[in-house]
Amino acid sequence: MELSRKAEKSYLIRRLSGVAPYDFPYRKKILKSMSLKQLRVVNKIAENITYQNTSNTECKQCRKLNAAMMMYEGFRWKFPEDNQLPWPLGFDEDTETILVSEEMLMYFVQLANPGQPIRKIRLINYLER
């Protein structure tokens, strides 16, 4: 086995055996007996399970994190061809003002507060309060 294949096998064994430290010696023994091809398959299965557990989970905390990520993405500058949300941020160069859609802000308020009826939004400075 060439060095890169040995290194890859060693890496996959460390990665897969470290998933559950309570049975580390048993897992490591089993994984060492597997071929590189088998380890690649097991690694792919583990990655798919991890992806499913983080993207499709319906736990309350995960829904909050997904909403937060949607808000984060909504406020990031994007190229015009990145039409991920129907409300891209704008910029008025004359007044050096960032333009944000009121609909986008209301959508984000409703993400954070399910059941919130649609209302007008007014931006204020903290000192105006």
Short mmCIF file of the C-alpha atoms (twelve columns), coordinates in Angstrom:
data_MODEL
# 
_entry.id   MODEL 
# 
loop_
_atom_site.group_PDB 
_atom_site.id 
_atom_site.type_symbol 
_atom_site.label_atom_id 
_atom_site.label_alt_id 
_atom_site.label_comp_id 
_atom_site.label_asym_id 
_atom_site.label_seq_id 
_atom_site.Cartn_x 
_atom_site.Cartn_y 
_atom_site.Cartn_z 
_atom_site.pdbx_PDB_model_num 
ATOM 1   C CA . MET A 1   0.000   0.000  0.000  1 
ATOM 2   C CA . GLU A 2   1.539   3.340  -0.991 1 
ATOM 3   C CA . LEU A 3   2.086   6.060  1.608  1 
ATOM 4   C CA . SER A 4   -0.889  8.228  0.617  1 
ATOM 5   C CA . ARG A 5   -3.262  5.239  0.850  1 
ATOM 6   C CA . LYS A 6   -1.768  4.353  4.255  1 
ATOM 7   C CA . ALA A 7   -2.174  7.949  5.392  1 
ATOM 8   C CA . GLU A 8   -5.769  8.059  4.153  1 
ATOM 9   C CA . LYS A 9   -6.592  4.770  5.882  1 
ATOM 10  C CA . SER A 10  -5.003  5.996  9.124  1 
ATOM 11  C CA . TYR A 11  -6.953  9.257  8.886  1 
ATOM 12  C CA . LEU A 12  -10.274 7.476  8.265  1 
ATOM 13  C CA . ILE A 13  -9.664  5.091  11.181 1 
ATOM 14  C CA . ARG A 14  -8.944  8.021  13.523 1 
ATOM 15  C CA . ARG A 15  -11.924 9.976  12.230 1 
ATOM 16  C CA . LEU A 16  -14.423 7.121  12.434 1 
ATOM 17  C CA . SER A 17  -13.204 5.618  15.702 1 
ATOM 18  C CA . GLY A 18  -13.337 8.977  17.453 1 
ATOM 19  C CA . VAL A 19  -17.069 9.324  16.885 1 
ATOM 20  C CA . ALA A 20  -17.977 7.442  20.069 1 
ATOM 21  C CA . PRO A 21  -15.148 7.494  22.618 1 
ATOM 22  C CA . TYR A 22  -16.933 5.117  24.999 1 
ATOM 23  C CA . ASP A 23  -16.133 2.142  22.747 1 
ATOM 24  C CA . PHE A 24  -12.956 3.476  21.137 1 
ATOM 25  C CA . PRO A 25  -10.762 0.308  21.377 1 
ATOM 26  C CA . TYR A 26  -13.469 -1.937 19.897 1 
ATOM 27  C CA . ARG A 27  -14.198 0.428  17.011 1 
ATOM 28  C CA . LYS A 28  -10.524 0.941  16.260 1 
ATOM 29  C CA . LYS A 29  -9.951  -2.825 16.100 1 
ATOM 30  C CA . ILE A 30  -12.876 -3.312 13.696 1 
ATOM 31  C CA . LEU A 31  -11.901 -0.339 11.530 1 
ATOM 32  C CA . LYS A 32  -8.267  -1.477 11.234 1 
ATOM 33  C CA . SER A 33  -9.471  -4.773 9.777  1 
ATOM 34  C CA . MET A 34  -11.342 -2.981 6.974  1 
ATOM 35  C CA . SER A 35  -9.944  -2.163 3.544  1 
ATOM 36  C CA . LEU A 36  -9.512  1.423  2.395  1 
ATOM 37  C CA . LYS A 37  -12.483 1.022  0.056  1 
ATOM 38  C CA . GLN A 38  -14.681 -0.197 2.932  1 
ATOM 39  C CA . LEU A 39  -13.495 2.679  5.143  1 
ATOM 40  C CA . ARG A 40  -14.406 5.180  2.417  1 
ATOM 41  C CA . VAL A 41  -17.920 3.718  2.250  1 
ATOM 42  C CA . VAL A 42  -18.344 3.814  6.040  1 
ATOM 43  C CA . ASN A 43  -17.033 7.393  6.108  1 
ATOM 44  C CA . LYS A 44  -19.530 8.431  3.420  1 
ATOM 45  C CA . ILE A 45  -22.359 6.814  5.400  1 
ATOM 46  C CA . ALA A 46  -21.252 8.667  8.555  1 
ATOM 47  C CA . GLU A 47  -21.120 11.974 6.657  1 
ATOM 48  C CA . ASN A 48  -24.611 11.403 5.242  1 
ATOM 49  C CA . ILE A 49  -26.013 10.593 8.676  1 
ATOM 50  C CA . THR A 50  -24.388 13.713 10.140 1 
ATOM 51  C CA . TYR A 51  -25.824 15.841 7.326  1 
ATOM 52  C CA . GLN A 52  -29.316 14.394 7.819  1 
ATOM 53  C CA . ASN A 53  -29.144 14.907 11.575 1 
ATOM 54  C CA . THR A 54  -28.210 18.561 11.214 1 
ATOM 55  C CA . SER A 55  -30.325 19.580 8.232  1 
ATOM 56  C CA . ASN A 56  -33.582 17.723 8.776  1 
ATOM 57  C CA . THR A 57  -33.776 17.799 12.547 1 
ATOM 58  C CA . GLU A 58  -36.994 19.245 13.867 1 
ATOM 59  C CA . CYS A 59  -35.672 20.110 17.296 1 
ATOM 60  C CA . LYS A 60  -36.544 23.543 18.643 1 
ATOM 61  C CA . GLN A 61  -32.906 24.665 18.846 1 
ATOM 62  C CA . CYS A 62  -32.224 23.568 15.242 1 
ATOM 63  C CA . ARG A 63  -35.203 25.551 13.952 1 
ATOM 64  C CA . LYS A 64  -33.822 28.619 15.745 1 
ATOM 65  C CA . LEU A 65  -30.384 28.121 14.243 1 
ATOM 66  C CA . ASN A 66  -31.857 27.610 10.759 1 
ATOM 67  C CA . ALA A 67  -33.855 30.851 11.114 1 
ATOM 68  C CA . ALA A 68  -30.736 32.669 12.312 1 
ATOM 69  C CA . MET A 69  -28.768 31.403 9.330  1 
ATOM 70  C CA . MET A 70  -31.511 32.569 6.951  1 
ATOM 71  C CA . MET A 71  -31.330 36.026 8.540  1 
ATOM 72  C CA . TYR A 72  -27.548 36.044 8.318  1 
ATOM 73  C CA . GLU A 73  -27.669 35.107 4.638  1 
ATOM 74  C CA . GLY A 74  -30.314 37.780 4.029  1 
ATOM 75  C CA . PHE A 75  -28.002 40.514 5.332  1 
ATOM 76  C CA . ARG A 76  -24.879 39.390 3.472  1 
ATOM 77  C CA . TRP A 77  -23.778 41.273 0.391  1 
ATOM 78  C CA . LYS A 78  -24.266 39.128 -2.675 1 
ATOM 79  C CA . PHE A 79  -23.501 39.336 -6.348 1 
ATOM 80  C CA . PRO A 80  -26.556 40.150 -8.490 1 
ATOM 81  C CA . GLU A 81  -26.566 36.595 -9.879 1 
ATOM 82  C CA . ASP A 82  -26.905 35.124 -6.357 1 
ATOM 83  C CA . ASN A 83  -30.688 35.481 -6.255 1 
ATOM 84  C CA . GLN A 84  -31.096 33.366 -3.120 1 
ATOM 85  C CA . LEU A 85  -33.663 35.619 -1.506 1 
ATOM 86  C CA . PRO A 86  -36.255 37.758 -3.226 1 
ATOM 87  C CA . TRP A 87  -34.907 40.814 -1.356 1 
ATOM 88  C CA . PRO A 88  -31.328 41.717 -2.208 1 
ATOM 89  C CA . LEU A 89  -29.607 44.440 -0.217 1 
ATOM 90  C CA . GLY A 90  -29.128 47.678 -2.114 1 
ATOM 91  C CA . PHE A 91  -26.775 50.584 -1.784 1 
ATOM 92  C CA . ASP A 92  -27.405 54.218 -2.706 1 
ATOM 93  C CA . GLU A 93  -23.978 55.596 -3.569 1 
ATOM 94  C CA . ASP A 94  -25.152 59.237 -3.532 1 
ATOM 95  C CA . THR A 95  -26.272 59.136 0.099  1 
ATOM 96  C CA . GLU A 96  -24.085 56.164 1.143  1 
ATOM 97  C CA . THR A 97  -27.192 54.420 2.426  1 
ATOM 98  C CA . ILE A 98  -27.851 50.690 2.651  1 
ATOM 99  C CA . LEU A 99  -31.270 49.848 1.237  1 
ATOM 100 C CA . VAL A 100 -33.187 47.034 2.978  1 
ATOM 101 C CA . SER A 101 -36.616 45.792 1.969  1 
ATOM 102 C CA . GLU A 102 -39.325 46.295 4.589  1 
ATOM 103 C CA . GLU A 103 -40.782 42.955 3.461  1 
ATOM 104 C CA . MET A 104 -37.472 41.226 4.228  1 
ATOM 105 C CA . LEU A 105 -37.362 42.704 7.721  1 
ATOM 106 C CA . MET A 106 -40.970 41.650 8.356  1 
ATOM 107 C CA . TYR A 107 -40.187 38.140 7.125  1 
ATOM 108 C CA . PHE A 108 -37.257 37.957 9.569  1 
ATOM 109 C CA . VAL A 109 -39.439 39.244 12.432 1 
ATOM 110 C CA . GLN A 110 -41.954 36.494 11.602 1 
ATOM 111 C CA . LEU A 111 -39.170 33.877 11.480 1 
ATOM 112 C CA . ALA A 112 -38.132 34.842 14.989 1 
ATOM 113 C CA . ASN A 113 -41.734 35.247 16.218 1 
ATOM 114 C CA . PRO A 114 -44.067 32.753 14.527 1 
ATOM 115 C CA . GLY A 115 -47.626 34.034 14.382 1 
ATOM 116 C CA . GLN A 116 -46.576 37.692 14.229 1 
ATOM 117 C CA . PRO A 117 -49.051 39.535 11.970 1 
ATOM 118 C CA . ILE A 118 -47.632 41.729 9.207  1 
ATOM 119 C CA . ARG A 119 -47.060 45.290 10.401 1 
ATOM 120 C CA . LYS A 120 -45.255 48.357 9.110  1 
ATOM 121 C CA . ILE A 121 -41.639 48.704 10.194 1 
ATOM 122 C CA . ARG A 122 -39.951 51.956 11.114 1 
ATOM 123 C CA . LEU A 123 -36.214 52.162 11.659 1 
ATOM 124 C CA . ILE A 124 -35.150 54.392 14.519 1 
ATOM 125 C CA . ASN A 125 -31.869 55.436 16.024 1 
ATOM 126 C CA . TYR A 126 -31.294 54.300 19.580 1 
ATOM 127 C CA . LEU A 127 -31.052 57.942 20.684 1 
ATOM 128 C CA . GLU A 128 -34.554 58.705 19.275 1 
ATOM 129 C CA . ARG A 129 -36.207 56.386 21.777 1 
# 
